[in-house]
Amino acid sequence: MSEEVRVNPEAGSVKQGIAAGTSIGAAVILVTLGIISLFQGIAAVAEDEVFVRGVEYMYKLDFTGWGWIHIVLGILMILVGIALMAGQTWARVTAVIIAALSIIANFLWLPYYPWWSILIIALDIVVIWAVSTWKPQPDYY
């Protein structure tokens, strides 16, 4: 038995159609952000010369600590994004939580890579919007 999700023209709206399409895009963005976060974490753990050292910051953590935070967050984002693409119901709530955690992590990462952190925060907001506003209506055949 297959499940197909459609927007009911009487109960749905253009906003729901956009949110449905954007939810798949959000899943792709979430996987992409996870991969990038994973690489960012690996670069920080490997003590690469990519990041500026010597920034005095209230939430200062050593680069290895930040690296492991980004690695774990990246792996979780990849797994949740794949589950979201597969249509798992639990993945919608988890995607919002993971994106919110990513916003917090990147806010705390601002002094090290400000423009990159702002971009990732903006993309996380898109993921949260898309996943939280879409109300799928399954029809069974």
C-alpha positions as CSV (number, residue, x, y, z in Angstrom):
1,M,0.0,0.0,0.0
2,S,1.5,3.3,-1.0
3,E,0.8,6.6,0.7
4,E,0.6,9.8,-1.4
5,V,0.4,13.2,0.2
6,R,-1.7,15.8,-1.6
7,V,-3.0,19.2,-0.8
8,N,-6.8,19.2,-0.6
9,P,-8.0,22.1,-2.9
10,E,-10.9,22.9,-0.6
11,A,-9.1,22.8,2.7
12,G,-5.6,23.7,1.4
13,S,-4.2,26.9,0.2
14,V,-1.4,28.3,-1.9
15,K,0.6,28.6,1.4
16,Q,0.3,24.9,2.1
17,G,1.4,24.1,-1.5
18,I,4.5,26.2,-1.0
19,A,5.1,24.8,2.4
20,A,4.8,21.2,1.1
21,G,7.3,21.9,-1.7
22,T,9.6,23.8,0.7
23,S,9.5,20.9,3.2
24,I,11.3,18.6,0.7
25,G,13.7,21.5,0.0
26,A,14.1,21.8,3.8
27,A,15.1,18.2,4.0
28,V,17.7,18.7,1.3
29,I,18.9,21.8,3.1
30,L,19.1,20.0,6.4
31,V,21.2,17.2,4.9
32,T,23.5,19.7,3.2
33,L,23.9,21.7,6.4
34,G,24.6,18.5,8.2
35,I,27.4,17.6,5.7
36,I,28.8,21.1,6.0
37,S,28.7,21.1,9.8
38,L,30.4,17.7,9.8
39,F,33.3,19.1,7.6
40,Q,33.4,22.2,9.7
41,G,33.7,20.1,12.8
42,I,36.4,17.9,11.3
43,A,38.4,21.1,10.3
44,A,38.1,22.4,13.9
45,V,39.1,19.0,15.5
46,A,42.1,18.7,13.0
47,E,43.2,22.1,14.2
48,D,43.3,23.4,10.7
49,E,44.4,26.9,9.9
50,V,40.9,27.8,8.7
51,F,39.7,29.4,11.9
52,V,41.1,32.4,13.6
53,R,42.5,31.8,17.1
54,G,42.9,34.3,19.9
55,V,39.3,35.7,19.8
56,E,38.3,36.4,23.4
57,Y,34.7,35.5,23.7
58,M,32.3,34.9,26.6
59,Y,31.3,31.4,25.4
60,K,34.9,30.4,24.6
61,L,35.4,26.7,24.0
62,D,38.5,25.2,22.6
63,F,38.4,24.3,18.9
64,T,38.3,20.6,19.6
65,G,35.2,21.0,21.8
66,W,33.4,23.1,19.1
67,G,34.6,20.6,16.5
68,W,32.9,17.7,18.2
69,I,29.7,19.7,18.8
70,H,29.6,20.4,15.1
71,I,30.4,16.8,14.1
72,V,27.6,15.4,16.3
73,L,25.1,18.0,15.2
74,G,26.1,17.4,11.6
75,I,25.5,13.6,11.8
76,L,22.1,14.2,13.5
77,M,21.1,16.7,10.8
78,I,22.0,14.2,8.1
79,L,20.0,11.4,9.7
80,V,17.0,13.6,10.4
81,G,17.1,15.1,6.9
82,I,17.1,11.6,5.3
83,A,14.2,10.6,7.6
84,L,12.3,13.8,6.6
85,M,12.8,12.9,2.9
86,A,11.4,9.4,3.7
87,G,8.3,11.0,5.1
88,Q,8.8,9.9,8.8
89,T,6.4,11.8,11.1
90,W,8.9,11.9,14.0
91,A,11.4,13.6,11.7
92,R,9.3,16.8,11.5
93,V,9.5,17.5,15.2
94,T,13.1,16.4,15.3
95,A,14.1,18.6,12.4
96,V,12.7,21.7,14.2
97,I,14.7,20.7,17.3
98,I,17.9,20.0,15.5
99,A,17.6,23.2,13.4
100,A,17.1,25.2,16.7
101,L,20.1,23.6,18.2
102,S,22.1,24.5,15.0
103,I,21.0,28.1,15.4
104,I,22.3,28.1,19.0
105,A,25.6,26.5,18.0
106,N,26.1,28.8,15.1
107,F,25.2,31.9,17.2
108,L,28.0,30.8,19.7
109,W,30.3,30.2,16.7
110,L,29.7,33.8,15.4
111,P,33.1,35.3,16.5
112,Y,35.0,32.6,14.7
113,Y,33.2,32.7,11.3
114,P,30.6,35.5,11.4
115,W,29.2,35.6,7.9
116,W,29.1,31.8,7.6
117,S,27.3,31.5,10.9
118,I,24.7,34.1,9.8
119,L,24.1,32.2,6.6
120,I,23.6,28.9,8.4
121,I,21.3,30.5,10.9
122,A,19.2,31.9,8.1
123,L,19.0,28.5,6.4
124,D,18.0,26.9,9.7
125,I,15.2,29.4,10.0
126,V,14.0,28.4,6.5
127,V,14.0,24.7,7.6
128,I,12.0,25.5,10.8
129,W,9.5,27.5,8.9
130,A,9.0,24.9,6.1
131,V,8.7,21.9,8.4
132,S,6.5,23.6,11.0
133,T,4.0,25.2,8.6
134,W,3.3,22.2,6.4
135,K,0.2,20.2,7.3
136,P,0.2,17.0,5.1
137,Q,-3.1,15.4,4.3
138,P,-2.6,11.8,3.4
139,D,-5.0,10.1,1.0
140,Y,-5.0,6.3,0.8
141,Y,-5.8,4.5,-2.4
